[in-house]
Amino acid sequence: APVPSKCAPPTGPAIEHHTTIHADETWGPGLHVMTFGVAIRKNATLTIAPCAVVRVKKDYELSVGSGNVGDGGTLVAEGKPDEPIVFEAADADPWADILVSSQGSARLAYVTLRGGGGTYARRGASLHLFGDQYSPIKPLASVDHVTVENSGKYGVYLESRGAFSPDSHDLVIRGTKGMPMSVSAPASQSIPSGTYTGNKIDAIRLSGGGYDDYH
């Protein structure tokens, strides 16, 4: 059953974020707003504290690492059952996505991603794990009680052998304008336990490797 949140409603001026992160940084509890795209680079770690609410302006993205060797980044957003973390649109327009590239990694727990997957999301998904098609399957993110709501074309997109870690579980995707998830066939075994209903099309798209189908 849902656990009542102990987080205070976000009030007062938001802390603004709009620059690339090159050193370890923490966004504390309370209200934050991304007024521009934010990238985590140079092997820095961005930690989002429990009870943080991150509002993202139209079409902006939080990118974690890049595809270049040595240019990694880590996102740690680990809330608690009664102290969740929320990413949501700053206004009526959708934001882009959290993009985790092949040199990045993310740990998400008790997080809600709401209203993402906008026009400038790479594949129209709120959470995008973008691996390296020439390398083995690589777990780029772990999810634990993560909810993706009201996303664009997809809730989650696993591309080019980007995958979830084996310990991922309890992923909920609902209210997307298309399908809950699109997954490259090699990464399909990483799909975590969860609930993928309540979308326009309640199916997961598998593609790549000579396979392109809906299930």
N, CA and C of each residue as an Amber inpcrd file, in Angstrom:
protein
   645
   0.8420000  -1.1910000   0.0000000   0.0000000   0.0000000   0.0000000
   0.8780000   1.2410000   0.0000000   0.3990000   2.3230000  -0.6260000
   1.1770000   3.5660000  -0.6150000   1.4600000   4.0310000   0.8060000
   2.6590000   4.5700000   0.9940000   3.0710000   5.0800000   2.2950000
   2.9320000   6.5950000   2.2690000   2.2390000   7.1870000   3.2410000
   2.1130000   8.6560000   3.2580000   3.4790000   9.3300000   3.2930000
   3.6150000  10.3840000   2.5060000   4.8860000  11.1000000   2.4500000
   5.0580000  12.0010000   3.6660000   6.2630000  12.0290000   4.1930000
   6.6080000  12.9340000   5.2880000   7.2150000  14.2330000   4.7620000
   7.3690000  14.3390000   3.4410000   8.0060000  15.5210000   2.8690000
   7.0740000  16.7320000   2.9700000   7.6210000  17.8530000   3.3510000
   6.8470000  19.0930000   3.3780000   6.5540000  19.5460000   1.9510000
   5.3810000  20.1260000   1.7050000   5.0980000  20.6530000   0.3600000
   6.1630000  21.6620000  -0.0490000   6.6540000  21.5860000  -1.3080000
   7.7070000  22.5230000  -1.7270000   7.1800000  23.9450000  -1.8110000
   7.8050000  24.8340000  -1.1000000   7.3970000  26.2450000  -1.0910000
   8.6330000  27.1180000  -1.1980000   8.3950000  28.4060000  -1.4120000
   9.5030000  29.3510000  -1.4790000  10.2130000  29.2900000  -2.8100000
  11.2330000  30.1300000  -3.0020000  11.9530000  30.1630000  -4.2660000
  12.6920000  28.8540000  -4.5110000  12.6720000  28.4100000  -5.7560000
  13.3850000  27.1920000  -6.1180000  14.8620000  27.4870000  -6.3320000
  15.7000000  26.4930000  -6.0840000  17.1230000  26.5840000  -6.4070000
  17.2800000  26.2760000  -7.8910000  17.8860000  27.1780000  -8.6490000
  18.0040000  27.0080000 -10.0870000  19.2840000  26.2610000 -10.4570000
  19.1620000  25.4310000 -11.5120000  20.3050000  24.6680000 -12.0180000
  20.3260000  24.7930000 -13.5310000  21.5070000  25.0850000 -14.0980000
  21.5600000  25.3150000 -15.5450000  22.9550000  25.1030000 -16.1180000
  23.8580000  24.4810000 -15.3840000  25.2240000  24.3330000 -15.8650000
  25.6600000  22.8740000 -15.8250000  26.7260000  22.5720000 -16.5630000
  27.3070000  21.2340000 -16.5580000  27.9950000  20.9830000 -15.2240000
  27.8490000  19.7620000 -14.7210000  28.4090000  19.3780000 -13.4250000
  29.7110000  18.6190000 -13.6530000  30.8310000  19.1690000 -13.1340000
  32.1470000  18.5510000 -13.2930000  32.7290000  18.0640000 -11.9730000
  32.0330000  18.2940000 -10.8770000  32.4880000  17.8400000  -9.5600000
  31.2720000  17.3700000  -8.7760000  31.4980000  16.5260000  -7.7920000
  30.3890000  15.9600000  -7.0200000  29.5110000  17.0710000  -6.4440000
  28.2120000  16.8420000  -6.4970000  27.2550000  17.8730000  -6.1000000
  26.0130000  17.1940000  -5.5340000  25.3630000  17.8640000  -4.5680000
  24.1310000  17.3430000  -3.9710000  23.0350000  18.3910000  -4.0740000
  21.8630000  17.9520000  -4.5310000  20.6700000  18.7860000  -4.4950000
  19.8430000  18.3300000  -3.3080000  19.6690000  19.2010000  -2.3490000
  19.0480000  18.8240000  -1.0940000  17.5310000  18.7420000  -1.1590000
  16.8890000  18.4560000  -0.0280000  15.4290000  18.4150000   0.0110000
  14.8480000  19.7670000  -0.3780000  13.6250000  19.7490000  -0.9020000
  12.9770000  20.9910000  -1.2860000  12.8840000  21.1480000  -2.7860000
  12.6350000  22.3700000  -3.2160000  12.2840000  22.6540000  -4.6050000
  13.4980000  23.0910000  -5.4140000  13.6620000  22.4470000  -6.5750000
  14.7140000  22.7820000  -7.5290000  14.0710000  22.9790000  -8.8980000
  14.7170000  23.7730000  -9.7480000  14.2180000  23.9360000 -11.1050000
  15.3930000  23.9440000 -12.0650000  15.2940000  23.1250000 -13.1050000
  16.2740000  23.1310000 -14.1830000  15.8020000  24.1130000 -15.2400000
  16.5120000  25.2240000 -15.3550000  16.1440000  26.2480000 -16.3280000
  16.8990000  26.0790000 -17.6410000  17.7430000  25.0600000 -17.7120000
  18.4780000  24.7220000 -18.9140000  18.8710000  23.2500000 -18.7890000
  19.4010000  22.6660000 -19.8510000  19.8620000  21.2970000 -19.7600000
  21.0370000  21.1830000 -18.7990000  21.0740000  20.0980000 -18.0370000
  22.1680000  19.8460000 -17.0900000  22.8270000  18.5270000 -17.4770000
  24.1560000  18.5360000 -17.5690000  24.9190000  17.3390000 -17.9100000
  25.8690000  17.0030000 -16.7650000  25.9820000  15.7100000 -16.4420000
  26.9350000  15.2380000 -15.4390000  28.1060000  14.6300000 -16.1920000
  29.2900000  15.1880000 -16.0270000  30.4600000  14.7890000 -16.7900000
  31.6910000  14.6480000 -15.8770000  32.7980000  14.2240000 -16.4870000
  34.1020000  14.1220000 -15.8190000  34.0370000  13.2270000 -14.5840000
  33.2140000  12.1870000 -14.6740000  33.0720000  11.1990000 -13.5910000
  32.5360000  11.8050000 -12.2980000  31.8260000  12.9040000 -12.4000000
  31.2000000  13.5110000 -11.2250000  29.9350000  12.7420000 -10.8410000
  29.5080000  12.9120000  -9.6020000  28.2810000  12.3090000  -9.0960000
  27.3170000  13.4000000  -8.6470000  26.0990000  13.3470000  -9.1620000
  25.0300000  14.2230000  -8.6820000  24.1230000  13.3830000  -7.7900000
  23.9730000  13.8050000  -6.5420000  23.1030000  13.1270000  -5.5820000
  21.8630000  13.9730000  -5.3550000  20.7050000  13.3700000  -5.5410000
  19.4320000  14.0360000  -5.2630000  18.9190000  13.5090000  -3.9280000
  18.6750000  14.3860000  -2.9760000  18.2960000  13.9760000  -1.6400000
  16.8240000  13.5690000  -1.5700000  16.4570000  12.6950000  -0.6330000
  15.0390000  12.4210000  -0.3960000  14.2740000  13.7160000  -0.1410000
  13.0290000  13.7380000  -0.5860000  12.1340000  14.8920000  -0.4650000
  12.4860000  16.0320000  -1.4230000  13.3630000  15.7860000  -2.3840000
  13.6360000  16.8090000  -3.3980000  12.5650000  16.7460000  -4.4780000
  12.1610000  17.9020000  -4.9640000  11.2670000  18.0280000  -6.1130000
  12.0140000  18.8160000  -7.1750000  12.2750000  18.1710000  -8.3090000
  13.0310000  18.7980000  -9.3940000  12.0640000  19.0950000 -10.5310000
  11.8470000  20.3660000 -10.8090000  10.9760000  20.7820000 -11.9050000
  11.8420000  21.1880000 -13.0910000  11.4890000  20.6680000 -14.2500000
  12.3290000  20.8480000 -15.4400000  11.5600000  21.6590000 -16.4730000
  12.2100000  22.6940000 -16.9740000  11.5880000  23.5320000 -17.9980000
  11.4230000  22.7650000 -19.3050000  10.5700000  23.2950000 -20.1460000
  10.2140000  22.6600000 -21.4090000  11.4320000  22.2060000 -22.2060000
  11.4170000  20.9250000 -22.5930000  12.3700000  20.3260000 -23.5330000
  13.7790000  20.1610000 -22.9860000  14.0190000  20.4150000 -21.7020000
  15.3700000  20.2690000 -21.1810000  15.6040000  18.8660000 -20.6370000
  16.8860000  18.5090000 -20.5760000  17.3070000  17.1420000 -20.3050000
  18.3570000  17.1110000 -19.1960000  18.3160000  16.0480000 -18.3970000
  19.3980000  15.7420000 -17.4710000  20.1650000  14.5730000 -18.0740000
  21.3810000  14.8100000 -18.5430000  22.1700000  13.7470000 -19.1740000
  23.2810000  13.3080000 -18.2310000  23.5040000  11.9990000 -18.2160000
  24.4330000  11.3920000 -17.2660000  25.5400000  10.6930000 -18.0530000
  26.7580000  11.2210000 -17.9860000  27.8560000  10.6630000 -18.7430000
  27.6960000  10.9300000 -20.2310000  28.6680000  10.4680000 -20.9840000
  28.6110000  10.5950000 -22.4330000  28.9930000   9.2540000 -23.0430000
  29.1770000   9.2450000 -24.3360000  29.6280000   8.0270000 -24.9890000
  31.1340000   7.9430000 -25.1030000  31.8480000   8.9150000 -24.5510000
  33.3040000   8.9650000 -24.6630000  33.9730000   8.3270000 -23.4570000
  34.9110000   7.4470000 -23.7040000  35.6280000   6.7710000 -22.6150000
  36.2900000   7.8120000 -21.7140000  36.1110000   7.6560000 -20.4180000
  36.6880000   8.5780000 -19.4620000  35.8110000   9.7530000 -19.1150000
  34.6830000   9.8820000 -19.7950000  33.7830000  11.0110000 -19.5200000
  32.4820000  10.4760000 -18.9320000  32.6110000   9.8710000 -17.7730000
  31.4500000   9.2800000 -17.1300000  30.7220000  10.2610000 -16.2370000
  29.6950000   9.7520000 -15.6060000  28.9130000  10.5230000 -14.6560000
  27.9590000   9.5950000 -13.9430000  27.5570000   9.9690000 -12.7490000
  26.6560000   9.1300000 -11.9550000  25.5370000   9.9790000 -11.3750000
  24.3300000   9.4770000 -11.4960000  23.1670000  10.0900000 -10.8540000
  22.6910000   9.1610000  -9.7490000  22.6100000   9.6740000  -8.5430000
  22.1010000   8.9140000  -7.4010000  20.8760000   9.6510000  -6.8780000
  19.7030000   9.1000000  -7.1240000  18.4480000   9.6720000  -6.6260000
  17.7350000   8.5640000  -5.8710000  18.0160000   8.4670000  -4.6080000
  17.4960000   7.3780000  -3.7860000  16.6360000   7.9570000  -2.6650000
  15.3360000   7.9780000  -2.9260000  14.4050000   8.4050000  -1.9000000
  14.0800000   7.2560000  -0.9570000  13.0490000   7.4460000  -0.1720000
  12.5800000   6.4260000   0.7660000  11.0750000   6.2820000   0.5940000
  10.4810000   5.2080000   1.1010000   9.0290000   5.0560000   0.9320000
   8.2370000   6.2730000   1.3940000   8.6520000   6.9030000   2.4810000
   7.9310000   8.0660000   2.9930000   8.6500000   9.3820000   2.7030000
   9.7350000   9.3240000   1.9270000  10.4660000  10.5300000   1.5340000
  10.8550000  10.4050000   0.0540000   9.8660000  10.4440000  -0.8450000
  10.1430000  10.2140000  -2.2640000  10.8180000  11.4140000  -2.9270000
  11.2850000  11.1600000  -4.1410000  11.8750000  12.1850000  -4.9990000
  10.9940000  12.3130000  -6.2360000  10.8000000  13.5360000  -6.7250000
   9.9340000  13.7740000  -7.8830000  10.6750000  14.6030000  -8.9160000
  10.6330000  14.1540000 -10.1730000  10.9940000  14.9720000 -11.3270000
   9.7060000  15.2520000 -12.0790000   9.4460000  16.5160000 -12.3860000
   8.2000000  16.8500000 -13.0620000   8.3740000  18.0930000 -13.9180000
   7.3970000  18.3120000 -14.8020000   7.4300000  19.4970000 -15.6570000
   7.2840000  20.7590000 -14.8220000   8.0310000  21.7820000 -15.2100000
   7.9620000  23.0500000 -14.4850000   6.7250000  23.8480000 -14.8560000
   6.1220000  23.5280000 -15.9830000   4.9190000  24.2320000 -16.4230000
   4.0670000  23.2540000 -17.2220000   3.2280000  23.7630000 -18.0940000
   2.3020000  22.8870000 -18.8160000   2.9790000  22.0660000 -19.9090000
   4.1820000  22.4510000 -20.3110000   4.8730000  21.7670000 -21.4030000
   5.7840000  20.6690000 -20.8760000   5.9080000  19.5670000 -21.6150000
   6.7320000  18.4570000 -21.1340000   8.2210000  18.7780000 -21.1650000
   8.9450000  18.1660000 -20.2620000  10.3980000  18.2320000 -20.2960000
  10.9080000  17.0720000 -21.1620000  12.2160000  16.9580000 -21.3140000
  12.7610000  15.9310000 -22.2060000  12.9250000  14.6090000 -21.4630000
  14.0840000  14.3800000 -20.8660000  14.3260000  13.0540000 -20.3050000
  15.5130000  13.0620000 -19.3570000  15.6850000  11.9300000 -18.6850000
  16.9500000  11.5830000 -18.0520000  17.6260000  10.6070000 -19.0080000
  18.7500000  11.0120000 -19.5660000  19.4800000  10.2180000 -20.5470000
  20.7630000   9.7050000 -19.9030000  20.8800000   8.3930000 -19.7900000
  22.0790000   7.7770000 -19.2350000  22.8420000   7.1330000 -20.3840000
  24.0220000   7.6740000 -20.6890000  24.8110000   7.1810000 -21.8020000
  25.7520000   6.0670000 -21.3590000  26.4930000   5.5330000 -22.3190000
  27.2630000   4.3070000 -22.0720000  28.3490000   4.4650000 -21.0130000
  28.8200000   5.6870000 -20.7780000  29.8110000   5.9080000 -19.7300000
  29.1850000   6.4350000 -18.4340000  27.8610000   6.4550000 -18.3860000
  27.1700000   6.9360000 -17.1950000  26.5050000   5.8110000 -16.4250000
  25.9470000   6.1520000 -15.2790000  25.1720000   5.1980000 -14.4930000
  24.1930000   5.9610000 -13.6120000  23.1160000   5.2910000 -13.2320000
  22.1080000   5.9260000 -12.3770000  21.5560000   4.9110000 -11.3990000
  21.2660000   5.3880000 -10.1970000  20.5720000   4.5860000  -9.1850000
  19.3400000   5.3780000  -8.7470000  18.1710000   4.8260000  -9.0270000
  16.9110000   5.5050000  -8.7350000  16.0750000   4.6400000  -7.8050000
  15.6220000   5.2090000  -6.7080000  14.7640000   4.4940000  -5.7660000
  13.7040000   5.4420000  -5.2350000  12.4720000   4.9850000  -5.2500000
  11.3300000   5.7730000  -4.7830000  11.3390000   7.1540000  -5.4580000
  11.3700000   7.0830000  -6.7790000  11.4090000   8.2760000  -7.6290000
  10.2180000   8.2340000  -8.5760000   9.5970000   9.3830000  -8.7820000
   8.5640000   9.5360000  -9.8090000   9.0740000  10.4750000 -10.8840000
   8.9700000  10.0390000 -12.1450000   9.2700000  10.8790000 -13.3030000
   7.9380000  11.1970000 -13.9650000   7.5370000  12.4500000 -13.9490000
   6.1920000  12.8220000 -14.3840000   6.2640000  13.8860000 -15.4800000
   5.5720000  13.6190000 -16.6000000   5.4210000  14.6360000 -17.6320000
   6.6370000  14.8500000 -18.5070000   7.4910000  13.8120000 -18.6640000
   8.6570000  13.9220000 -19.5330000   8.3760000  13.3440000 -20.9110000
   9.4720000  13.0320000 -21.6330000   9.3170000  12.4650000 -22.9630000
   8.8390000  13.4550000 -24.0020000   9.2240000  14.7130000 -23.8460000
   8.7670000  15.7530000 -24.7610000   9.4800000  15.7250000 -26.1020000
   9.2940000  16.7740000 -26.8780000   9.7800000  16.8330000 -28.2540000
  11.2740000  16.5930000 -28.3650000  12.0580000  17.0800000 -27.4210000
  13.5040000  16.9810000 -27.5140000  14.0760000  15.7880000 -26.7570000
  13.2370000  14.9120000 -26.2450000  13.7350000  13.6450000 -25.7260000
  14.2250000  12.8110000 -26.9060000  15.3560000  12.1440000 -26.7550000
  15.9770000  11.4550000 -27.8890000  15.0240000  10.4770000 -28.5580000
  14.2700000   9.7230000 -27.7920000  13.3390000   8.7560000 -28.3590000
  11.9270000   8.9260000 -27.8130000  11.6520000  10.0700000 -27.2320000
  10.3120000  10.3140000 -26.7240000  10.0030000   9.5920000 -25.4330000
  11.0370000   9.2910000 -24.6450000  10.8660000   8.5850000 -23.3740000
  11.3890000   9.4430000 -22.2260000  10.8370000   9.2640000 -21.0440000
  11.2880000  10.0240000 -19.8810000  12.6090000   9.5110000 -19.3260000
  12.8510000   8.2040000 -19.4500000  14.1030000   7.5930000 -18.9960000
  14.6960000   6.8220000 -20.1610000  15.9170000   7.1730000 -20.5470000
  16.5460000   6.6090000 -21.7330000  17.9240000   6.0730000 -21.3580000
  18.1220000   4.7770000 -21.5340000  19.4120000   4.1500000 -21.2870000
  20.0430000   3.8550000 -22.6440000  21.1220000   4.5530000 -22.9580000
  21.7090000   4.5470000 -24.2950000  23.0910000   3.9130000 -24.2270000
  23.1650000   2.6310000 -24.5640000  24.4150000   1.9060000 -24.4840000
  25.2710000   2.0520000 -25.7230000  26.2280000   1.1270000 -25.8510000
  27.1520000   1.1020000 -26.9740000  26.8410000  -0.1400000 -27.8030000
  26.4010000   0.0510000 -29.0280000  25.9660000  -1.0790000 -29.8430000
  27.1040000  -2.0400000 -30.1940000  28.3440000  -1.5930000 -30.0280000
  29.4840000  -2.4420000 -30.3660000  30.0800000  -3.1360000 -29.1480000
  29.4740000  -2.9580000 -27.9970000  29.9690000  -3.5540000 -26.7550000
  28.9330000  -4.5070000 -26.1840000  29.3240000  -5.3340000 -25.2150000
  28.3390000  -6.2110000 -24.5750000  27.2510000  -5.4020000 -23.8710000
  26.1670000  -6.0860000 -23.5400000  25.0850000  -5.4530000 -22.7850000
  25.6500000  -4.8700000 -21.4880000  25.2550000  -3.6470000 -21.1900000
  25.7870000  -2.9670000 -20.0190000  24.6470000  -2.4160000 -19.1720000
  24.5580000  -2.8420000 -17.9070000  23.5600000  -2.2380000 -17.0180000
  23.9260000  -0.7750000 -16.7400000  23.0460000   0.1280000 -17.1060000
  23.3020000   1.5530000 -16.9340000  22.5180000   2.1590000 -15.7790000
  21.4700000   1.4730000 -15.3150000  20.6520000   2.0450000 -14.2420000
  20.0020000   0.9420000 -13.4360000  19.8340000   1.2100000 -12.1590000
  19.0010000   0.3640000 -11.3010000  17.7690000   1.1590000 -10.9130000
  16.6280000   0.4860000 -10.8620000  15.3850000   1.1260000 -10.4370000
  14.7590000   0.3010000  -9.3230000  14.2290000   0.9910000  -8.3410000
  13.6030000   0.3680000  -7.1800000  12.4040000   1.2390000  -6.8040000
  11.2010000   0.7280000  -7.0690000   9.9850000   1.5070000  -6.8150000
  10.0500000   2.8630000  -7.5300000  10.2480000   2.7870000  -8.8310000
  10.2720000   3.9710000  -9.6890000   8.9880000   4.0010000 -10.5040000
   8.3760000   5.1740000 -10.5920000   7.1420000   5.3540000 -11.3530000
   7.3670000   6.3850000 -12.4500000   6.9760000   6.0350000 -13.6760000
   7.0220000   6.9540000 -14.8150000   5.5820000   7.2330000 -15.2250000
   5.1790000   8.4970000 -15.1610000   3.7930000   8.8730000 -15.4250000
   3.7020000   9.8920000 -16.5590000   2.6560000   9.7280000 -17.3780000
   2.2860000  10.7530000 -18.3660000   3.4700000  11.1460000 -19.2580000
   4.1550000  10.1390000 -19.7530000   5.2980000  10.3680000 -20.6250000
   4.8390000  10.5050000 -22.0680000   5.8080000  10.7410000 -22.9540000
   5.5060000  10.9310000 -24.3650000   5.2700000   9.6160000 -25.0810000
   6.0580000   9.3540000 -26.1090000   5.8660000   8.1560000 -26.9190000
   6.1010000   6.8880000 -26.1160000   7.0990000   6.9090000 -25.2440000
   7.4150000   5.7840000 -24.3600000   7.6580000   6.3100000 -22.9460000
   7.5680000   5.4060000 -21.9930000   8.0030000   5.7500000 -20.6460000
   9.4950000   5.5640000 -20.4990000   9.9930000   4.4050000 -20.9860000
  11.4090000   4.0390000 -20.8940000  11.8690000   3.5440000 -22.2530000
  13.1240000   3.8630000 -22.6090000  13.7060000   3.3920000 -23.8600000
  15.0870000   2.8160000 -23.5590000  15.2830000   1.5490000 -23.9080000
  16.5980000   0.9120000 -23.7830000  17.1690000   0.7640000 -25.1830000
  18.2640000   1.4690000 -25.4520000  18.8130000   1.5250000 -26.8050000
  20.2550000   1.0260000 -26.8320000  20.5950000   0.3360000 -27.9160000
  21.9920000  -0.0400000 -28.1960000  22.6460000  -0.7440000 -27.0160000
  21.9920000  -1.7570000 -26.4880000  22.5250000  -2.6140000 -25.4340000
  22.6140000  -1.9450000 -24.0700000  21.9900000  -0.7990000 -23.9150000
  21.8180000  -0.2470000 -22.5760000  20.7420000  -1.0290000 -21.8530000
  20.9580000  -1.3420000 -20.5660000  20.0620000  -2.2460000 -19.8480000
  19.8890000  -1.8030000 -18.4050000  18.8920000  -2.4030000 -17.7560000
  18.7240000  -2.2510000 -16.3140000  19.6300000  -3.2410000 -15.5880000
  20.0060000  -2.9050000 -14.3710000  20.8080000  -3.8190000 -13.5630000
  19.9300000  -4.9590000 -13.0520000  20.5280000  -6.1240000 -12.7330000
  19.7400000  -7.2870000 -12.3130000  18.9330000  -7.0680000 -11.0330000
  19.3440000  -6.1180000 -10.1930000  18.6220000  -5.8940000  -8.9320000
  17.4350000  -4.9470000  -9.0950000  17.1270000  -4.5330000 -10.3040000
  16.0020000  -3.6100000 -10.5280000  14.6660000  -4.3200000 -10.3050000
  13.7020000  -3.5910000  -9.7530000  12.3830000  -4.1760000  -9.4970000
  11.3670000  -3.0660000  -9.2290000  10.1030000  -3.4440000  -9.3320000
   8.9880000  -2.5450000  -9.0050000   9.0360000  -1.2480000  -9.8150000
   9.0670000  -1.4150000 -11.1200000   8.9630000  -0.2760000 -12.0370000
   7.5150000  -0.1680000 -12.4980000   6.9580000   1.0250000 -12.4180000
   5.5840000   1.2800000 -12.8410000   5.6210000   2.3150000 -13.9570000
   4.9770000   2.0020000 -15.0790000   4.8690000   2.9540000 -16.1850000
   3.4020000   3.0550000 -16.5640000   2.8620000   4.2620000 -16.5040000
   1.4470000   4.4540000 -16.7950000   1.2070000   5.8190000 -17.4100000
   0.1360000   5.8810000 -18.1810000  -0.2820000   7.1570000 -18.7460000
   0.5360000   7.6470000 -19.9100000   1.3670000   6.7730000 -20.5490000
   2.1230000   7.2390000 -21.7030000   1.2020000   7.4280000 -22.9050000
   1.6520000   8.2640000 -23.8340000   0.8840000   8.5100000 -25.0530000
   1.0830000   7.3940000 -26.0790000   2.0080000   6.5080000 -25.8150000
   2.2590000   5.3700000 -26.6920000   2.3620000   4.0990000 -25.8760000
   3.5670000   3.5170000 -25.8580000   3.8170000   2.2670000 -25.1380000
   4.6410000   2.5310000 -23.8780000   4.5550000   1.6360000 -22.9140000
   5.3450000   1.8470000 -21.7040000   6.8460000   1.7810000 -21.9450000
   7.2800000   0.9170000 -22.9010000   8.7080000   0.7010000 -23.0310000
   9.0610000   0.2340000 -24.4370000  10.2410000   0.6700000 -24.9010000
  10.8480000   0.1150000 -26.1050000  12.2280000  -0.3760000 -25.7180000
  12.5500000  -1.6080000 -26.1190000  13.7540000  -2.2740000 -25.6350000
  14.4710000  -2.9240000 -26.8080000  15.7900000  -2.7300000 -26.9010000
  16.5540000  -3.4950000 -27.8820000  16.5440000  -4.9570000 -27.4430000
  16.3570000  -5.8460000 -28.3940000  16.1720000  -7.2590000 -28.0770000
  17.2630000  -7.8270000 -27.1720000  18.5480000  -7.5000000 -27.3770000
  19.5670000  -8.0700000 -26.4850000  19.3910000  -7.7030000 -25.0190000
  18.7330000  -6.5670000 -24.7420000  18.5620000  -6.1130000 -23.3530000
  17.2200000  -6.5110000 -22.7640000  16.4370000  -7.2920000 -23.4960000
  15.0760000  -7.5790000 -23.0540000  15.0300000  -8.3510000 -21.7360000
  16.0550000  -9.1530000 -21.4590000  16.0430000  -9.9110000 -20.2070000
  16.2570000  -9.0300000 -18.9850000  16.6180000  -7.7700000 -19.2010000
  16.8200000  -6.8740000 -18.0550000  15.5460000  -6.1520000 -17.6420000
  14.4410000  -6.3550000 -18.3810000  13.1900000  -5.6830000 -18.0200000
  12.8020000  -6.0950000 -16.5990000  12.6520000  -5.1530000 -15.6840000
  12.3840000  -5.5280000 -14.2900000  10.9240000  -5.8790000 -14.0420000
  10.6860000  -6.4950000 -12.8970000   9.3140000  -6.7180000 -12.4700000
   8.6280000  -5.3760000 -12.3010000   7.3330000  -5.3410000 -12.5850000
   6.6340000  -4.0710000 -12.4570000   5.2440000  -4.1200000 -13.0350000
   4.6700000  -2.9540000 -13.2360000   3.3220000  -2.8070000 -13.7750000
   3.3880000  -1.8830000 -14.9720000   2.9160000  -2.3680000 -16.1290000
   3.0460000  -1.6290000 -17.3750000   1.6920000  -1.4680000 -18.0580000
   0.6770000  -1.1630000 -17.2810000  -0.6720000  -0.9890000 -17.8110000
  -1.1440000   0.4450000 -17.5780000  -2.2470000   0.7870000 -18.2660000
  -2.7880000   2.1280000 -18.1470000  -2.1580000   3.0990000 -19.1230000
  -1.5840000   2.5560000 -20.2140000  -0.9910000   3.3760000 -21.2650000
  -1.8700000   3.3220000 -22.5130000  -1.5680000   4.1490000 -23.4930000
  -2.3690000   4.1120000 -24.7140000  -2.3070000   2.7300000 -25.3450000
  -1.1160000   2.1460000 -25.3910000  -0.9310000   0.7810000 -25.8820000
  -0.1590000   0.0260000 -24.8200000  -0.7890000  -0.9400000 -24.1950000
  -0.1190000  -1.6820000 -23.1350000   0.6830000  -2.8340000 -23.7380000
   1.8150000  -2.4740000 -24.3510000   2.7030000  -3.4540000 -24.9630000
   4.1190000  -2.9190000 -24.8820000   5.0770000  -3.8400000 -24.8980000
   6.4910000  -3.4780000 -24.9050000   7.0470000  -3.7750000 -26.2920000
   7.7030000  -2.8000000 -26.8770000   8.2770000  -2.9920000 -28.1970000
   9.6920000  -3.5380000 -28.0690000   9.9600000  -4.6530000 -28.7560000
  11.3020000  -5.2190000 -28.8420000  11.8140000  -5.0080000 -30.2550000
  13.0420000  -4.5100000 -30.3690000  13.5680000  -4.2290000 -31.7040000
  15.0550000  -4.4980000 -31.7380000  15.5990000  -4.6050000 -32.9560000
  17.0160000  -4.8270000 -33.1470000  17.3550000  -6.3000000 -33.2260000
  18.5080000  -6.5830000 -33.7730000  18.9410000  -7.9680000 -33.8770000
  18.0310000  -8.7980000 -34.7570000  17.4440000  -8.1470000 -35.7650000
  16.5310000  -8.8830000 -36.6440000  15.1570000  -9.1020000 -36.0350000
  14.8870000  -8.4060000 -34.9180000  13.6110000  -8.6290000 -34.2230000
  12.9280000  -7.2990000 -34.0250000  11.6980000  -7.2190000 -34.4340000
  10.9200000  -5.9790000 -34.2470000   9.4670000  -6.3840000 -34.1010000
   8.9960000  -6.3710000 -32.8680000   7.6510000  -6.8740000 -32.6150000
   7.1010000  -6.2320000 -31.3610000   5.8430000  -6.5530000 -31.0570000
   5.1600000  -6.0210000 -29.8810000   4.6680000  -7.1770000 -29.0370000
   4.7850000  -7.0290000 -27.7060000   4.3640000  -8.1070000 -26.8010000
   3.7440000  -7.5080000 -25.5450000
